[in-house]
Every structure is written in structure tokens, then in C-alpha cells.
Amino acid sequence: MKVMILAFVAIVVIAVSANFGLRTYAGFSTQERTTVGKSVRLD
């Protein structure tokens, strides 16, 4: 039982740290993913 709880805690820690790292250091924020209107025209 202790191992399972430790595994769940490890999963949460990894998920939170990955989310923080991707938003802060890798540049995957919403502002950086938006595109300019001219570059996606489909006329």
C-alpha cells in the first residue's frame, strides 16, 4: 500500500513539474502558439 501511494505522489510531482517546465522554459504558452492572421490565410 505504501508503494502505491508513493507511486501516485511521484506521478503528481512529475506531472506538475513537467507542466511548469513546459510553460516556463520550453515556450509552449498560449501567447507563443498564436499565429499571425496573414500567415494562415486559406483563400
PDB file of N, CA, C, O and CB in Angstrom:
ATOM      1  N   MET A   1       0.819  -1.195   0.000  1.00  0.00           N
ATOM      2  CA  MET A   1       0.000   0.000   0.000  1.00  0.00           C
ATOM      3  C   MET A   1       0.866   1.264   0.000  1.00  0.00           C
ATOM      4  O   MET A   1       0.542   2.242  -0.672  1.00  0.00           O
ATOM      5  CB  MET A   1      -0.934  -0.005   1.206  1.00  0.00           C
ATOM      6  N   LYS A   2       1.952   1.239   0.745  1.00  0.00           N
ATOM      7  CA  LYS A   2       2.837   2.402   0.795  1.00  0.00           C
ATOM      8  C   LYS A   2       3.480   2.664  -0.562  1.00  0.00           C
ATOM      9  O   LYS A   2       3.680   3.815  -0.950  1.00  0.00           O
ATOM     10  CB  LYS A   2       3.919   2.201   1.859  1.00  0.00           C
ATOM     11  N   VAL A   3       3.801   1.599  -1.276  1.00  0.00           N
ATOM     12  CA  VAL A   3       4.432   1.752  -2.590  1.00  0.00           C
ATOM     13  C   VAL A   3       3.456   2.387  -3.579  1.00  0.00           C
ATOM     14  O   VAL A   3       3.847   3.220  -4.396  1.00  0.00           O
ATOM     15  CB  VAL A   3       4.921   0.386  -3.123  1.00  0.00           C
ATOM     16  N   MET A   4       2.193   1.993  -3.502  1.00  0.00           N
ATOM     17  CA  MET A   4       1.200   2.549  -4.412  1.00  0.00           C
ATOM     18  C   MET A   4       0.982   4.037  -4.134  1.00  0.00           C
ATOM     19  O   MET A   4       0.889   4.830  -5.071  1.00  0.00           O
ATOM     20  CB  MET A   4      -0.124   1.783  -4.288  1.00  0.00           C
ATOM     21  N   ILE A   5       0.901   4.416  -2.881  1.00  0.00           N
ATOM     22  CA  ILE A   5       0.743   5.832  -2.543  1.00  0.00           C
ATOM     23  C   ILE A   5       1.966   6.622  -2.981  1.00  0.00           C
ATOM     24  O   ILE A   5       1.833   7.731  -3.499  1.00  0.00           O
ATOM     25  CB  ILE A   5       0.508   6.008  -1.032  1.00  0.00           C
ATOM     26  N   LEU A   6       3.148   6.070  -2.780  1.00  0.00           N
ATOM     27  CA  LEU A   6       4.371   6.730  -3.223  1.00  0.00           C
ATOM     28  C   LEU A   6       4.395   6.891  -4.746  1.00  0.00           C
ATOM     29  O   LEU A   6       4.862   7.909  -5.256  1.00  0.00           O
ATOM     30  CB  LEU A   6       5.596   5.940  -2.756  1.00  0.00           C
ATOM     31  N   ALA A   7       3.894   5.890  -5.467  1.00  0.00           N
ATOM     32  CA  ALA A   7       3.833   5.978  -6.925  1.00  0.00           C
ATOM     33  C   ALA A   7       2.868   7.080  -7.369  1.00  0.00           C
ATOM     34  O   ALA A   7       3.168   7.823  -8.303  1.00  0.00           O
ATOM     35  CB  ALA A   7       3.407   4.628  -7.524  1.00  0.00           C
ATOM     36  N   PHE A   8       1.711   7.191  -6.706  1.00  0.00           N
ATOM     37  CA  PHE A   8       0.757   8.243  -7.050  1.00  0.00           C
ATOM     38  C   PHE A   8       1.339   9.626  -6.773  1.00  0.00           C
ATOM     39  O   PHE A   8       1.152  10.552  -7.562  1.00  0.00           O
ATOM     40  CB  PHE A   8      -0.547   8.057  -6.269  1.00  0.00           C
ATOM     41  N   VAL A   9       2.030   9.762  -5.674  1.00  0.00           N
ATOM     42  CA  VAL A   9       2.672  11.041  -5.349  1.00  0.00           C
ATOM     43  C   VAL A   9       3.746  11.363  -6.385  1.00  0.00           C
ATOM     44  O   VAL A   9       3.879  12.515  -6.798  1.00  0.00           O
ATOM     45  CB  VAL A   9       3.289  11.003  -3.925  1.00  0.00           C
ATOM     46  N   ALA A  10       4.507  10.365  -6.805  1.00  0.00           N
ATOM     47  CA  ALA A  10       5.537  10.581  -7.816  1.00  0.00           C
ATOM     48  C   ALA A  10       4.921  11.013  -9.144  1.00  0.00           C
ATOM     49  O   ALA A  10       5.464  11.882  -9.825  1.00  0.00           O
ATOM     50  CB  ALA A  10       6.369   9.311  -8.009  1.00  0.00           C
ATOM     51  N   ILE A  11       3.801  10.418  -9.514  1.00  0.00           N
ATOM     52  CA  ILE A  11       3.122  10.788 -10.761  1.00  0.00           C
ATOM     53  C   ILE A  11       2.662  12.238 -10.703  1.00  0.00           C
ATOM     54  O   ILE A  11       2.816  12.979 -11.674  1.00  0.00           O
ATOM     55  CB  ILE A  11       1.917   9.857 -11.027  1.00  0.00           C
ATOM     56  N   VAL A  12       2.104  12.642  -9.578  1.00  0.00           N
ATOM     57  CA  VAL A  12       1.637  14.021  -9.431  1.00  0.00           C
ATOM     58  C   VAL A  12       2.808  14.996  -9.495  1.00  0.00           C
ATOM     59  O   VAL A  12       2.717  16.035 -10.148  1.00  0.00           O
ATOM     60  CB  VAL A  12       0.872  14.196  -8.107  1.00  0.00           C
ATOM     61  N   VAL A  13       3.900  14.666  -8.823  1.00  0.00           N
ATOM     62  CA  VAL A  13       5.070  15.549  -8.831  1.00  0.00           C
ATOM     63  C   VAL A  13       5.640  15.672 -10.243  1.00  0.00           C
ATOM     64  O   VAL A  13       5.987  16.772 -10.674  1.00  0.00           O
ATOM     65  CB  VAL A  13       6.152  15.023  -7.862  1.00  0.00           C
ATOM     66  N   ILE A  14       5.738  14.579 -10.950  1.00  0.00           N
ATOM     67  CA  ILE A  14       6.257  14.611 -12.324  1.00  0.00           C
ATOM     68  C   ILE A  14       5.329  15.420 -13.230  1.00  0.00           C
ATOM     69  O   ILE A  14       5.803  16.213 -14.044  1.00  0.00           O
ATOM     70  CB  ILE A  14       6.425  13.175 -12.876  1.00  0.00           C
ATOM     71  N   ALA A  15       4.023  15.232 -13.102  1.00  0.00           N
ATOM     72  CA  ALA A  15       3.078  15.952 -13.954  1.00  0.00           C
ATOM     73  C   ALA A  15       3.114  17.453 -13.695  1.00  0.00           C
ATOM     74  O   ALA A  15       3.105  18.247 -14.636  1.00  0.00           O
ATOM     75  CB  ALA A  15       1.668  15.425 -13.736  1.00  0.00           C
ATOM     76  N   VAL A  16       3.155  17.841 -12.434  1.00  0.00           N
ATOM     77  CA  VAL A  16       3.174  19.259 -12.104  1.00  0.00           C
ATOM     78  C   VAL A  16       4.478  19.901 -12.552  1.00  0.00           C
ATOM     79  O   VAL A  16       4.471  21.001 -13.105  1.00  0.00           O
ATOM     80  CB  VAL A  16       2.974  19.461 -10.604  1.00  0.00           C
ATOM     81  N   SER A  17       5.592  19.225 -12.317  1.00  0.00           N
ATOM     82  CA  SER A  17       6.878  19.798 -12.727  1.00  0.00           C
ATOM     83  C   SER A  17       7.016  19.849 -14.248  1.00  0.00           C
ATOM     84  O   SER A  17       7.602  20.796 -14.773  1.00  0.00           O
ATOM     85  CB  SER A  17       8.029  18.990 -12.130  1.00  0.00           C
ATOM     86  N   ALA A  18       6.495  18.864 -14.962  1.00  0.00           N
ATOM     87  CA  ALA A  18       6.544  18.898 -16.422  1.00  0.00           C
ATOM     88  C   ALA A  18       5.687  20.034 -16.970  1.00  0.00           C
ATOM     89  O   ALA A  18       6.092  20.729 -17.901  1.00  0.00           O
ATOM     90  CB  ALA A  18       6.079  17.558 -17.004  1.00  0.00           C
ATOM     91  N   ASN A  19       4.515  20.218 -16.398  1.00  0.00           N
ATOM     92  CA  ASN A  19       3.644  21.303 -16.829  1.00  0.00           C
ATOM     93  C   ASN A  19       4.302  22.653 -16.585  1.00  0.00           C
ATOM     94  O   ASN A  19       4.282  23.521 -17.458  1.00  0.00           O
ATOM     95  CB  ASN A  19       2.300  21.231 -16.104  1.00  0.00           C
ATOM     96  N   PHE A  20       4.877  22.834 -15.419  1.00  0.00           N
ATOM     97  CA  PHE A  20       5.563  24.082 -15.099  1.00  0.00           C
ATOM     98  C   PHE A  20       6.759  24.297 -16.027  1.00  0.00           C
ATOM     99  O   PHE A  20       6.970  25.404 -16.523  1.00  0.00           O
ATOM    100  CB  PHE A  20       6.020  24.079 -13.631  1.00  0.00           C
ATOM    101  N   GLY A  21       7.534  23.249 -16.259  1.00  0.00           N
ATOM    102  CA  GLY A  21       8.709  23.368 -17.113  1.00  0.00           C
ATOM    103  C   GLY A  21       8.364  23.689 -18.547  1.00  0.00           C
ATOM    104  O   GLY A  21       9.044  24.492 -19.185  1.00  0.00           O
ATOM    105  N   LEU A  22       7.313  23.071 -19.065  1.00  0.00           N
ATOM    106  CA  LEU A  22       6.923  23.338 -20.447  1.00  0.00           C
ATOM    107  C   LEU A  22       6.374  24.752 -20.611  1.00  0.00           C
ATOM    108  O   LEU A  22       6.625  25.407 -21.622  1.00  0.00           O
ATOM    109  CB  LEU A  22       5.885  22.319 -20.908  1.00  0.00           C
ATOM    110  N   ARG A  23       5.636  25.213 -19.630  1.00  0.00           N
ATOM    111  CA  ARG A  23       5.094  26.571 -19.739  1.00  0.00           C
ATOM    112  C   ARG A  23       6.161  27.630 -19.557  1.00  0.00           C
ATOM    113  O   ARG A  23       6.118  28.666 -20.220  1.00  0.00           O
ATOM    114  CB  ARG A  23       3.999  26.781 -18.720  1.00  0.00           C
ATOM    115  N   THR A  24       7.107  27.396 -18.682  1.00  0.00           N
ATOM    116  CA  THR A  24       8.077  28.420 -18.331  1.00  0.00           C
ATOM    117  C   THR A  24       9.297  28.403 -19.241  1.00  0.00           C
ATOM    118  O   THR A  24       9.702  29.451 -19.744  1.00  0.00           O
ATOM    119  CB  THR A  24       8.507  28.246 -16.901  1.00  0.00           C
ATOM    120  N   TYR A  25       9.881  27.250 -19.459  1.00  0.00           N
ATOM    121  CA  TYR A  25      11.181  27.181 -20.125  1.00  0.00           C
ATOM    122  C   TYR A  25      11.128  26.731 -21.578  1.00  0.00           C
ATOM    123  O   TYR A  25      12.009  27.103 -22.354  1.00  0.00           O
ATOM    124  CB  TYR A  25      12.064  26.263 -19.374  1.00  0.00           C
ATOM    125  N   ALA A  26      10.141  25.952 -21.976  1.00  0.00           N
ATOM    126  CA  ALA A  26      10.132  25.416 -23.335  1.00  0.00           C
ATOM    127  C   ALA A  26       9.368  26.285 -24.317  1.00  0.00           C
ATOM    128  O   ALA A  26       9.468  26.065 -25.524  1.00  0.00           O
ATOM    129  CB  ALA A  26       9.547  24.042 -23.334  1.00  0.00           C
ATOM    130  N   GLY A  27       8.611  27.258 -23.846  1.00  0.00           N
ATOM    131  CA  GLY A  27       7.911  28.158 -24.751  1.00  0.00           C
ATOM    132  C   GLY A  27       6.632  27.603 -25.321  1.00  0.00           C
ATOM    133  O   GLY A  27       6.306  27.893 -26.472  1.00  0.00           O
ATOM    134  N   PHE A  28       5.894  26.818 -24.567  1.00  0.00           N
ATOM    135  CA  PHE A  28       4.632  26.279 -25.048  1.00  0.00           C
ATOM    136  C   PHE A  28       3.440  27.009 -24.463  1.00  0.00           C
ATOM    137  O   PHE A  28       2.384  26.414 -24.250  1.00  0.00           O
ATOM    138  CB  PHE A  28       4.538  24.815 -24.726  1.00  0.00           C
ATOM    139  N   SER A  29       3.605  28.296 -24.204  1.00  0.00           N
ATOM    140  CA  SER A  29       2.487  29.059 -23.657  1.00  0.00           C
ATOM    141  C   SER A  29       1.506  29.409 -24.770  1.00  0.00           C
ATOM    142  O   SER A  29       1.834  29.310 -25.952  1.00  0.00           O
ATOM    143  CB  SER A  29       2.990  30.342 -22.953  1.00  0.00           C
ATOM    144  N   THR A  30       0.319  29.813 -24.390  1.00  0.00           N
ATOM    145  CA  THR A  30      -0.712  30.153 -25.363  1.00  0.00           C
ATOM    146  C   THR A  30      -0.304  31.357 -26.197  1.00  0.00           C
ATOM    147  O   THR A  30      -0.612  31.414 -27.387  1.00  0.00           O
ATOM    148  CB  THR A  30      -2.038  30.428 -24.661  1.00  0.00           C
ATOM    149  N   GLN A  31       0.378  32.311 -25.600  1.00  0.00           N
ATOM    150  CA  GLN A  31       0.778  33.506 -26.330  1.00  0.00           C
ATOM    151  C   GLN A  31       1.788  33.181 -27.419  1.00  0.00           C
ATOM    152  O   GLN A  31       1.778  33.826 -28.467  1.00  0.00           O
ATOM    153  CB  GLN A  31       1.355  34.536 -25.378  1.00  0.00           C
ATOM    154  N   GLU A  32       2.643  32.219 -27.210  1.00  0.00           N
ATOM    155  CA  GLU A  32       3.642  31.885 -28.213  1.00  0.00           C
ATOM    156  C   GLU A  32       3.098  30.951 -29.285  1.00  0.00           C
ATOM    157  O   GLU A  32       3.719  30.812 -30.339  1.00  0.00           O
ATOM    158  CB  GLU A  32       4.840  31.257 -27.553  1.00  0.00           C
ATOM    159  N   ARG A  33       1.958  30.307 -29.049  1.00  0.00           N
ATOM    160  CA  ARG A  33       1.389  29.391 -30.037  1.00  0.00           C
ATOM    161  C   ARG A  33       0.457  30.092 -30.999  1.00  0.00           C
ATOM    162  O   ARG A  33       0.104  29.510 -32.025  1.00  0.00           O
ATOM    163  CB  ARG A  33       0.653  28.275 -29.349  1.00  0.00           C
ATOM    164  N   THR A  34       0.041  31.315 -30.717  1.00  0.00           N
ATOM    165  CA  THR A  34      -0.868  32.007 -31.620  1.00  0.00           C
ATOM    166  C   THR A  34      -0.139  32.391 -32.901  1.00  0.00           C
ATOM    167  O   THR A  34       1.061  32.667 -32.892  1.00  0.00           O
ATOM    168  CB  THR A  34      -1.465  33.255 -30.942  1.00  0.00           C
ATOM    169  N   THR A  35      -0.873  32.403 -33.983  1.00  0.00           N
ATOM    170  CA  THR A  35      -0.265  32.693 -35.277  1.00  0.00           C
ATOM    171  C   THR A  35      -0.778  34.024 -35.805  1.00  0.00           C
ATOM    172  O   THR A  35      -1.825  34.515 -35.381  1.00  0.00           O
ATOM    173  CB  THR A  35      -0.557  31.563 -36.284  1.00  0.00           C
ATOM    174  N   VAL A  36      -0.050  34.581 -36.706  1.00  0.00           N
ATOM    175  CA  VAL A  36      -0.435  35.841 -37.339  1.00  0.00           C
ATOM    176  C   VAL A  36      -1.480  35.540 -38.418  1.00  0.00           C
ATOM    177  O   VAL A  36      -1.374  34.537 -39.124  1.00  0.00           O
ATOM    178  CB  VAL A  36       0.814  36.576 -37.950  1.00  0.00           C
ATOM    179  N   GLY A  37      -2.459  36.382 -38.541  1.00  0.00           N
ATOM    180  CA  GLY A  37      -3.559  36.167 -39.481  1.00  0.00           C
ATOM    181  C   GLY A  37      -3.116  35.989 -40.919  1.00  0.00           C
ATOM    182  O   GLY A  37      -3.674  35.155 -41.633  1.00  0.00           O
ATOM    183  N   LYS A  38      -2.109  36.765 -41.371  1.00  0.00           N
ATOM    184  CA  LYS A  38      -1.689  36.681 -42.766  1.00  0.00           C
ATOM    185  C   LYS A  38      -1.031  35.352 -43.107  1.00  0.00           C
ATOM    186  O   LYS A  38      -1.154  34.873 -44.234  1.00  0.00           O
ATOM    187  CB  LYS A  38      -0.741  37.804 -43.081  1.00  0.00           C
ATOM    188  N   SER A  39      -0.353  34.765 -42.173  1.00  0.00           N
ATOM    189  CA  SER A  39       0.408  33.550 -42.488  1.00  0.00           C
ATOM    190  C   SER A  39      -0.470  32.310 -42.572  1.00  0.00           C
ATOM    191  O   SER A  39       0.013  31.254 -42.980  1.00  0.00           O
ATOM    192  CB  SER A  39       1.483  33.333 -41.452  1.00  0.00           C
ATOM    193  N   VAL A  40      -1.744  32.402 -42.198  1.00  0.00           N
ATOM    194  CA  VAL A  40      -2.615  31.229 -42.250  1.00  0.00           C
ATOM    195  C   VAL A  40      -3.829  31.445 -43.130  1.00  0.00           C
ATOM    196  O   VAL A  40      -4.853  30.791 -42.934  1.00  0.00           O
ATOM    197  CB  VAL A  40      -3.063  30.857 -40.864  1.00  0.00           C
ATOM    198  N   ARG A  41      -3.739  32.345 -44.093  1.00  0.00           N
ATOM    199  CA  ARG A  41      -4.852  32.600 -44.993  1.00  0.00           C
ATOM    200  C   ARG A  41      -5.071  31.417 -45.920  1.00  0.00           C
ATOM    201  O   ARG A  41      -4.119  30.851 -46.458  1.00  0.00           O
ATOM    202  CB  ARG A  41      -4.608  33.873 -45.802  1.00  0.00           C
ATOM    203  N   LEU A  42      -6.325  31.051 -46.102  1.00  0.00           N
ATOM    204  CA  LEU A  42      -6.675  29.918 -46.947  1.00  0.00           C
ATOM    205  C   LEU A  42      -7.606  30.344 -48.077  1.00  0.00           C
ATOM    206  O   LEU A  42      -8.629  29.697 -48.301  1.00  0.00           O
ATOM    207  CB  LEU A  42      -7.327  28.816 -46.114  1.00  0.00           C
ATOM    208  N   ASP A  43      -7.284  31.394 -48.778  1.00  0.00           N
ATOM    209  CA  ASP A  43      -8.149  31.908 -49.844  1.00  0.00           C
ATOM    210  C   ASP A  43      -8.123  31.040 -51.049  1.00  0.00           C
ATOM    211  O   ASP A  43      -8.798  31.333 -52.036  1.00  0.00           O
ATOM    212  CB  ASP A  43      -7.754  33.292 -50.227  1.00  0.00           C
TER     213      ASP A  43
END
